Protein backbone atom coordinates (compact mmCIF):
# COMPACT_ATOMS: atom_id res chain seq x y z
CA UNK A 1 0.00 0.00 0.00
CA UNK A 2 1.32 3.43 -0.91
CA UNK A 3 2.66 5.62 1.91
CA UNK A 4 0.56 8.49 0.45
CA UNK A 5 -2.66 6.82 1.58
CA UNK A 6 -4.70 8.84 4.04
CA UNK A 7 -4.34 8.31 7.76
CA UNK A 8 -7.93 7.16 7.90
CA UNK A 9 -7.29 4.64 5.15
CA UNK A 10 -4.16 3.40 6.89
CA UNK A 11 -6.09 3.06 10.12
CA UNK A 12 -8.80 1.03 8.43
CA UNK A 13 -6.15 -1.19 6.85
CA UNK A 14 -4.39 -1.66 10.20
CA UNK A 15 -7.63 -2.63 11.88
CA UNK A 16 -8.43 -5.07 9.08
CA UNK A 17 -4.96 -6.59 9.13
CA UNK A 18 -5.14 -6.97 12.90
CA UNK A 19 -8.51 -8.71 12.65
CA UNK A 20 -7.20 -10.96 9.88
CA UNK A 21 -4.08 -11.78 11.88
CA UNK A 22 -6.02 -12.56 15.02
CA UNK A 23 -8.46 -14.78 13.12
CA UNK A 24 -5.60 -16.63 11.48
CA UNK A 25 -3.82 -16.89 14.81
CA UNK A 26 -6.89 -18.35 16.46
CA UNK A 27 -7.18 -21.00 13.77
CA UNK A 28 -3.52 -21.78 13.14
CA UNK A 29 -2.01 -23.77 15.95
CA UNK A 30 0.35 -26.64 16.71
CA UNK A 31 3.22 -25.47 14.52
CA UNK A 32 0.66 -23.44 12.61
CA UNK A 33 -0.84 -26.63 11.21
CA UNK A 34 -3.97 -27.53 13.15
CA UNK A 35 -6.54 -25.59 15.19
CA UNK A 36 -6.77 -28.21 17.93
CA UNK A 37 -4.28 -28.17 20.77
CA UNK A 38 -4.47 -31.97 21.14
CA UNK A 39 -0.95 -33.29 20.70
CA UNK A 40 1.37 -36.06 21.82
CA UNK A 41 4.97 -35.55 22.92
CA UNK A 42 8.01 -37.55 23.96
CA UNK A 43 10.91 -36.19 25.96
CA UNK A 44 14.52 -37.27 25.45
CA UNK A 45 15.95 -39.55 28.14
CA UNK A 46 12.45 -40.53 29.31
CA UNK A 47 11.72 -43.78 27.40
CA UNK A 48 8.60 -44.66 29.39
CA UNK A 49 7.03 -41.21 29.56
CA UNK A 50 4.17 -40.11 27.29
CA UNK A 51 2.72 -36.60 27.33
CA UNK A 52 -0.64 -35.70 25.79
CA UNK A 53 -1.65 -32.08 25.44
CA UNK A 54 -5.42 -31.99 25.91
CA UNK A 55 -7.89 -29.13 26.06
CA UNK A 56 -7.98 -29.17 29.84
CA UNK A 57 -4.31 -29.68 30.65
CA UNK A 58 -1.18 -31.75 30.10
CA UNK A 59 -1.67 -35.49 30.66
CA UNK A 60 1.40 -37.50 31.69
CA UNK A 61 2.11 -41.21 31.93
CA UNK A 62 5.39 -42.44 33.40
CA UNK A 63 4.75 -46.10 32.52
CA UNK A 64 4.06 -46.18 28.77
CA UNK A 65 0.38 -45.39 29.15
CA UNK A 66 -0.62 -47.71 31.98
CA UNK A 67 -1.47 -44.88 34.40
CA UNK A 68 -2.12 -41.16 33.89
CA UNK A 69 -2.13 -37.92 35.87
CA UNK A 70 -2.37 -34.34 34.71
CA UNK A 71 -1.39 -30.71 35.20
CA UNK A 72 -4.48 -28.53 34.83
CA UNK A 73 -4.76 -25.85 32.17
CA UNK A 74 -5.47 -22.90 34.53
CA UNK A 75 -2.19 -23.60 36.35
CA UNK A 76 -0.28 -24.07 33.09
CA UNK A 77 -1.53 -20.72 31.78
CA UNK A 78 -1.04 -18.81 35.04
CA UNK A 79 2.18 -20.47 36.13
CA UNK A 80 3.82 -18.19 38.66
CA UNK A 81 1.96 -15.12 37.36
CA UNK A 82 -1.29 -14.76 39.26
CA UNK A 83 -2.38 -11.81 37.10
CA UNK A 84 -2.90 -14.05 34.06
CA UNK A 85 -6.52 -14.92 33.31
CA UNK A 86 -6.92 -18.45 34.72
CA UNK A 87 -9.64 -19.18 32.16
CA UNK A 88 -7.33 -18.51 29.21
CA UNK A 89 -6.77 -21.44 26.89
CA UNK A 90 -3.55 -23.18 25.91
CA UNK A 91 -3.34 -23.14 22.12
CA UNK A 92 -0.69 -25.85 21.87
CA UNK A 93 2.34 -27.41 23.51
CA UNK A 94 5.93 -27.91 22.36
CA UNK A 95 8.98 -29.74 23.75
CA UNK A 96 12.50 -28.38 23.47
CA UNK A 97 15.53 -30.47 22.53
CA UNK A 98 16.35 -31.02 26.20
CA UNK A 99 12.78 -31.84 27.23
CA UNK A 100 11.49 -28.53 28.58
CA UNK A 101 7.73 -28.12 28.01
CA UNK A 102 6.39 -24.95 26.39
CA UNK A 103 2.75 -23.88 26.41
CA UNK A 104 1.41 -21.06 24.25
CA UNK A 105 -1.70 -19.20 25.39
CA UNK A 106 -2.10 -15.47 26.09
CA UNK A 107 1.54 -15.79 27.05
CA UNK A 108 4.20 -18.49 26.85
CA UNK A 109 4.88 -20.59 29.93
CA UNK A 110 7.56 -23.25 30.31
CA UNK A 111 8.12 -26.20 32.59
CA UNK A 112 11.52 -27.74 33.27
CA UNK A 113 10.14 -30.09 35.94
CA UNK A 114 7.70 -32.29 33.99
CA UNK A 115 4.65 -30.00 34.21
CA UNK A 116 4.93 -29.20 37.93
CA UNK A 117 5.68 -25.46 37.69
CA UNK A 118 5.10 -23.13 34.75
CA UNK A 119 6.95 -19.80 34.97
CA UNK A 120 6.07 -17.26 32.27
CA UNK A 121 8.46 -16.36 29.47
CA UNK A 122 9.50 -12.71 29.51
CA UNK A 123 11.07 -10.20 27.17
CA UNK A 124 9.79 -9.37 23.70
CA UNK A 125 6.60 -11.44 24.09
CA UNK A 126 5.26 -9.43 27.02
CA UNK A 127 1.81 -8.10 26.16
CA UNK A 128 2.01 -9.28 22.55
CA UNK A 129 -0.31 -11.48 20.46
CA UNK A 130 1.65 -14.70 19.99
CA UNK A 131 0.54 -16.86 17.08
CA UNK A 132 3.18 -19.59 16.97
CA UNK A 133 6.22 -20.89 18.82
CA UNK A 134 8.73 -23.48 17.69
CA UNK A 135 11.77 -24.84 19.56
CA UNK A 136 14.83 -25.99 17.65
CA UNK A 137 14.91 -29.80 17.32
CA UNK A 138 18.65 -29.79 18.08
CA UNK A 139 19.50 -26.63 20.06
CA UNK A 140 17.81 -26.60 23.49
CA UNK A 141 18.46 -22.86 23.86
CA UNK A 142 16.73 -21.70 20.65
CA UNK A 143 12.99 -21.03 20.40
CA UNK A 144 11.29 -18.98 17.67
CA UNK A 145 8.01 -17.12 18.06
CA UNK A 146 5.64 -15.25 15.76
CA UNK A 147 4.00 -12.06 16.99
CA UNK A 148 0.97 -10.50 15.27
CA UNK A 149 0.64 -6.71 15.20
CA UNK A 150 -1.83 -4.27 13.65
CA UNK A 151 0.14 -3.86 10.43
CA UNK A 152 1.56 -7.36 9.98
CA UNK A 153 3.65 -9.83 11.95
CA UNK A 154 7.23 -10.63 12.85
CA UNK A 155 9.56 -13.36 14.17
CA UNK A 156 11.65 -13.13 17.34
CA UNK A 157 13.91 -15.63 19.08
CA UNK A 158 14.85 -16.84 22.53
CA UNK A 159 18.38 -18.03 23.18
CA UNK A 160 17.81 -19.38 26.68
CA UNK A 161 15.26 -22.10 25.99
CA UNK A 162 12.23 -19.81 26.05
CA UNK A 163 12.89 -18.06 29.37
CA UNK A 164 13.24 -14.67 27.66
CA UNK A 165 12.75 -13.51 24.07
CA UNK A 166 15.07 -11.00 22.41
CA UNK A 167 13.67 -7.69 21.08
CA UNK A 168 15.49 -8.00 17.74
CA UNK A 169 13.14 -8.98 14.90
CA UNK A 170 14.51 -11.71 12.65
CA UNK A 171 11.86 -11.09 10.01
CA UNK A 172 9.00 -8.63 9.67
CA UNK A 173 6.25 -8.38 7.07
CA UNK A 174 2.94 -6.65 6.41
CA UNK A 175 1.56 -10.10 5.55
CA UNK A 176 0.22 -12.56 8.11
CA UNK A 177 2.76 -15.14 9.25
CA UNK A 178 1.10 -18.49 9.92
CA UNK A 179 3.92 -20.72 11.14
CA UNK A 180 7.67 -21.09 11.62
CA UNK A 181 9.95 -24.15 11.92
CA UNK A 182 13.62 -25.13 12.03
CA UNK A 183 15.25 -28.00 10.15
CA UNK A 184 16.59 -30.87 12.23
CA UNK A 185 19.24 -31.96 9.73
CA UNK A 186 20.57 -28.41 9.26
CA UNK A 187 19.62 -26.02 12.09
CA UNK A 188 20.70 -23.04 9.99
CA UNK A 189 17.72 -23.68 7.69
CA UNK A 190 14.46 -22.13 8.85
CA UNK A 191 11.05 -21.87 7.22
CA UNK A 192 7.95 -19.75 7.70
CA UNK A 193 4.67 -19.40 5.80
CA UNK A 194 2.64 -16.29 5.15
CA UNK A 195 -0.49 -15.13 3.39
CA UNK A 196 -1.25 -11.63 2.16
CA UNK A 197 -4.03 -9.75 3.90
CA UNK A 198 -6.11 -10.05 0.72
CA UNK A 199 -5.58 -13.81 0.64
CA UNK A 200 -4.22 -13.65 -2.90
CA UNK A 201 -0.60 -14.56 -2.20
CA UNK A 202 0.73 -17.58 -0.29
CA UNK A 203 4.45 -17.72 0.43
CA UNK A 204 7.11 -20.02 1.82
CA UNK A 205 9.87 -18.01 3.49
CA UNK A 206 13.31 -19.59 3.69
CA UNK A 207 16.48 -18.68 5.57
CA UNK A 208 19.65 -20.73 5.21
CA UNK A 209 21.61 -18.47 7.57
CA UNK A 210 19.98 -19.18 10.91
CA UNK A 211 17.16 -16.70 10.44
CA UNK A 212 19.27 -13.57 10.73
CA UNK A 213 17.67 -10.37 9.52
CA UNK A 214 17.97 -9.98 5.75
CA UNK A 215 18.57 -13.69 5.08
CA UNK A 216 14.97 -14.65 4.33
CA UNK A 217 13.94 -15.47 0.75
CA UNK A 218 10.27 -15.43 -0.29
CA UNK A 219 8.97 -18.13 -2.64
CA UNK A 220 5.43 -18.40 -4.01
CA UNK A 221 3.30 -21.38 -3.08
CA UNK A 222 1.00 -22.52 -5.90
CA UNK A 223 -2.36 -22.30 -4.17
CA UNK A 224 -5.84 -20.88 -4.89
CA UNK A 225 -6.86 -17.46 -3.62
CA UNK A 226 -7.96 -17.65 -0.01
CA UNK A 227 -5.58 -20.48 0.93
CA UNK A 228 -3.88 -20.45 4.32
CA UNK A 229 -0.51 -22.24 3.94
CA UNK A 230 0.74 -23.90 7.10
CA UNK A 231 3.83 -25.96 7.85
CA UNK A 232 3.07 -29.57 8.71
CA UNK A 233 6.72 -30.57 9.12
CA UNK A 234 10.22 -30.12 7.83
CA UNK A 235 11.61 -33.51 6.85
CA UNK A 236 14.07 -34.61 9.58
CA UNK A 237 16.68 -35.93 7.11
CA UNK A 238 16.18 -33.65 4.08
CA UNK A 239 16.53 -29.96 4.95
CA UNK A 240 14.93 -28.90 1.66
CA UNK A 241 11.81 -31.05 2.03
CA UNK A 242 8.82 -29.32 3.58
CA UNK A 243 5.31 -30.69 4.04
CA UNK A 244 2.66 -27.99 3.81
CA UNK A 245 -1.03 -27.86 4.55
CA UNK A 246 -3.06 -25.75 2.10
CA UNK A 247 -6.32 -24.97 3.86
CA UNK A 248 -9.32 -23.20 2.37
CA UNK A 249 -12.79 -22.87 3.80
CA UNK A 250 -14.09 -26.05 2.15
CA UNK A 251 -11.06 -28.13 1.24
CA UNK A 252 -7.65 -29.20 2.47
CA UNK A 253 -4.53 -30.37 0.69
CA UNK A 254 -1.01 -31.53 1.44
CA UNK A 255 1.72 -30.01 -0.70
CA UNK A 256 5.37 -31.11 -0.74
CA UNK A 257 8.51 -29.33 -1.87
CA UNK A 258 11.89 -31.08 -1.90
CA UNK A 259 14.00 -28.03 -2.76
CA UNK A 260 12.95 -25.41 -0.26
CA UNK A 261 10.00 -24.11 -2.24
CA UNK A 262 11.65 -23.71 -5.65
CA UNK A 263 9.35 -26.42 -7.02
CA UNK A 264 6.39 -28.39 -5.66
CA UNK A 265 5.01 -31.82 -6.43
CA UNK A 266 2.23 -31.44 -8.97
CA UNK A 267 -0.56 -32.23 -8.54
CA UNK A 268 -0.68 -32.05 -4.76
CA UNK A 269 -0.11 -35.51 -3.26
CA UNK A 270 -3.39 -35.40 -1.34
CA UNK A 271 -6.51 -33.22 -1.49
CA UNK A 272 -9.84 -33.72 0.28
CA UNK A 273 -13.17 -32.00 0.74
CA UNK A 274 -13.05 -31.18 4.42
CA UNK A 275 -10.12 -30.72 6.76
CA UNK A 276 -7.21 -32.70 8.12
CA UNK A 277 -6.83 -32.82 11.89
CA UNK A 278 -3.47 -34.60 12.31
CA UNK A 279 -0.24 -35.31 10.43
CA UNK A 280 2.84 -37.46 11.03
CA UNK A 281 6.04 -37.98 9.10
CA UNK A 282 7.03 -41.31 10.66
CA UNK A 283 10.58 -42.42 11.39
CA UNK A 284 10.58 -44.72 8.35
CA UNK A 285 9.46 -41.91 6.03
CA UNK A 286 5.80 -42.95 5.83
CA UNK A 287 3.32 -40.07 5.86
CA UNK A 288 0.07 -40.24 7.84
CA UNK A 289 -2.77 -37.72 7.68
CA UNK A 290 -5.92 -38.08 9.78
CA UNK A 291 -9.32 -36.44 9.87
CA UNK A 292 -11.79 -35.85 12.67
CA UNK A 293 -14.24 -37.88 10.60
CA UNK A 294 -12.28 -41.10 11.07
CA UNK A 295 -10.29 -41.32 7.83
CA UNK A 296 -6.58 -42.10 7.82
CA UNK A 297 -4.48 -41.45 4.72
CA UNK A 298 -1.15 -43.27 4.48
CA UNK A 299 1.69 -42.74 2.00
CA UNK A 300 4.66 -45.14 2.14
CA UNK A 301 8.05 -43.88 0.94
CA UNK A 302 8.00 -43.69 -2.85
CA UNK A 303 4.26 -44.46 -2.98
CA UNK A 304 1.00 -42.56 -3.00
CA UNK A 305 -1.66 -41.91 -0.37
CA UNK A 306 -4.27 -44.59 0.31
CA UNK A 307 -7.29 -44.22 2.58
CA UNK A 308 -8.32 -46.48 5.45
CA UNK A 309 -10.48 -46.16 8.59
CA UNK A 310 -8.89 -44.96 11.80
CA UNK A 311 -9.70 -43.11 15.01
CA UNK A 312 -11.40 -39.75 14.74
CA UNK A 313 -7.98 -38.17 14.83
CA UNK A 314 -7.04 -35.33 17.15
CA UNK A 315 -3.28 -36.01 16.88
CA UNK A 316 -0.70 -38.39 15.44
CA UNK A 317 2.75 -38.99 16.87
CA UNK A 318 5.70 -41.34 17.25
CA UNK A 319 8.56 -41.61 19.70
CA UNK A 320 11.88 -40.70 18.03
CA UNK A 321 13.60 -43.92 17.00
CA UNK A 322 10.50 -46.02 17.64
CA UNK A 323 8.05 -47.82 15.37
CA UNK A 324 4.79 -47.54 17.34
CA UNK A 325 2.35 -44.89 16.10
CA UNK A 326 0.03 -43.06 18.48
CA UNK A 327 -3.27 -41.38 17.59
CA UNK A 328 -5.51 -39.19 19.75
CA UNK A 329 -9.10 -40.31 19.31
CA UNK A 330 -12.47 -38.71 19.95
CA UNK A 331 -13.46 -39.72 23.46
CA UNK A 332 -17.19 -39.39 22.79
CA UNK A 333 -17.31 -41.18 19.43
CA UNK A 334 -14.41 -43.64 19.68
CA UNK A 335 -14.66 -44.33 23.40
CA UNK A 336 -10.94 -43.79 23.91
CA UNK A 337 -8.71 -40.73 23.90
CA UNK A 338 -5.42 -42.36 22.86
CA UNK A 339 -4.65 -45.34 20.64
CA UNK A 340 -1.48 -47.05 19.46
CA UNK A 341 -0.66 -49.01 16.32
CA UNK A 342 2.20 -51.44 15.76
CA UNK A 343 1.28 -52.35 12.18
CA UNK A 344 1.55 -49.06 10.35
CA UNK A 345 -1.98 -47.90 11.07
CA UNK A 346 -3.77 -51.07 9.96
CA UNK A 347 -5.19 -51.55 13.46
CA UNK A 348 -5.29 -49.35 16.57
CA UNK A 349 -5.31 -50.59 20.16
CA UNK A 350 -6.81 -48.49 22.99
CA UNK A 351 -4.26 -46.97 25.34
CA UNK A 352 -6.14 -44.40 27.44
CA UNK A 353 -9.50 -42.76 27.93
CA UNK A 354 -9.98 -39.59 29.90
CA UNK A 355 -11.84 -41.45 32.63
CA UNK A 356 -8.54 -43.27 33.37
CA UNK A 357 -6.96 -40.10 34.75
CA UNK A 358 -6.13 -40.63 38.43
CA UNK A 359 -5.92 -36.97 39.38
CA UNK A 360 -3.43 -34.09 39.41
CA UNK A 361 0.31 -34.74 39.40
CA UNK A 362 1.59 -35.54 42.87
CA UNK A 363 3.97 -32.55 43.09
CA UNK A 364 2.80 -29.93 45.60
CA UNK A 365 2.25 -26.97 43.18
CA UNK A 366 -0.07 -29.00 40.96
CA UNK A 367 -1.85 -30.67 43.88
CA UNK A 368 -2.52 -27.24 45.38
CA UNK A 369 -3.40 -25.27 42.27
CA UNK A 370 -5.38 -27.95 40.44
CA UNK A 371 -7.52 -29.29 43.32
CA UNK A 372 -10.60 -27.23 42.40
CA UNK A 373 -10.16 -27.90 38.69
CA UNK A 374 -9.94 -31.65 39.35
CA UNK A 375 -13.23 -31.69 41.26
CA UNK A 376 -14.90 -29.92 38.34
CA UNK A 377 -13.28 -32.00 35.60
CA UNK A 378 -14.21 -35.29 37.28
CA UNK A 379 -17.87 -34.43 36.82
CA UNK A 380 -17.41 -33.11 33.29
CA UNK A 381 -15.46 -36.14 32.07
CA UNK A 382 -17.53 -38.63 34.00
CA UNK A 383 -14.67 -40.06 36.05
CA UNK A 384 -15.94 -43.34 37.45
CA UNK A 385 -18.69 -43.70 34.81
CA UNK A 386 -18.45 -46.87 32.66
CA UNK A 387 -17.46 -45.90 29.13
CA UNK A 388 -15.65 -48.44 26.95
CA UNK A 389 -14.92 -49.46 23.39
CA UNK A 390 -12.80 -52.08 21.68
CA UNK A 391 -9.83 -51.87 19.34
CA UNK A 392 -10.16 -50.20 15.96
CA UNK A 393 -9.53 -52.53 13.01
CA UNK A 394 -9.02 -50.87 9.62
CA UNK A 395 -10.73 -53.79 7.95
CA UNK A 396 -13.63 -53.92 10.40
CA UNK A 397 -14.02 -50.48 11.98
CA UNK A 398 -16.44 -49.84 14.87
CA UNK A 399 -19.84 -48.40 13.96
CA UNK A 400 -19.99 -44.64 13.58
CA UNK A 401 -22.29 -42.62 15.79
CA UNK A 402 -25.66 -42.05 14.14
CA UNK A 403 -27.26 -39.85 16.73
CA UNK A 404 -29.38 -41.68 19.29
CA UNK A 405 -28.31 -45.19 18.34
CA UNK A 406 -24.80 -44.81 19.74
CA UNK A 407 -26.10 -43.30 22.96
CA UNK A 408 -28.68 -46.06 23.29
CA UNK A 409 -26.00 -48.71 23.01
CA UNK A 410 -24.26 -47.18 26.03
CA UNK A 411 -27.32 -47.35 28.24
CA UNK A 412 -28.78 -44.57 30.34
CA UNK A 413 -25.50 -43.81 32.10
CA UNK A 414 -23.58 -43.56 28.83
CA UNK A 415 -26.24 -41.40 27.23
CA UNK A 416 -26.21 -39.06 30.21
CA UNK A 417 -22.43 -38.83 29.97
CA UNK A 418 -22.57 -37.93 26.29
CA UNK A 419 -25.16 -35.23 26.98
CA UNK A 420 -23.07 -33.88 29.85
CA UNK A 421 -19.94 -33.85 27.73
CA UNK A 422 -21.73 -32.23 24.83
CA UNK A 423 -23.10 -29.33 26.83
CA UNK A 424 -20.42 -28.94 29.48
CA UNK A 425 -17.50 -28.77 27.08
CA UNK A 426 -18.98 -27.10 24.02
CA UNK A 427 -18.71 -23.38 23.36
CA UNK A 428 -17.89 -21.70 20.08
CA UNK A 429 -16.23 -23.61 17.24
CA UNK A 430 -14.51 -20.56 15.82
CA UNK A 431 -11.15 -22.04 16.80
CA UNK A 432 -11.84 -25.47 15.34
CA UNK A 433 -13.76 -28.58 16.31
CA UNK A 434 -13.77 -28.95 20.11
CA UNK A 435 -15.41 -31.54 22.38
CA UNK A 436 -14.52 -33.73 25.33
CA UNK A 437 -12.32 -35.19 22.75
CA UNK A 438 -11.82 -31.77 21.30
CA UNK A 439 -14.22 -29.05 22.48
CA UNK A 440 -12.69 -25.99 24.10
CA UNK A 441 -13.75 -24.78 27.55
CA UNK A 442 -15.18 -26.63 30.45
Helices and strands as residue ranges (DSSP letters): H 7-27, E 39-41, E 50-54, E 57-61, E 68-72, H 73-78, E 92-95, E 101-104, E 108-111, E 119-120, E 122-123, E 129-135, E 143-149, E 152-158, E 164-165, E 171-173, E 176-182, E 190-195, E 202-207, E 216-220, E 228-234, E 242-247, E 251-257, E 270-273, E 278-281, E 287-290, E 295-299, E 305-309, E 315-318, E 325-328, H 331-334, E 338-341, E 347-352, G 354-356, E 357-360, H 364-369, H 371-381, E 392-393, H 404-425
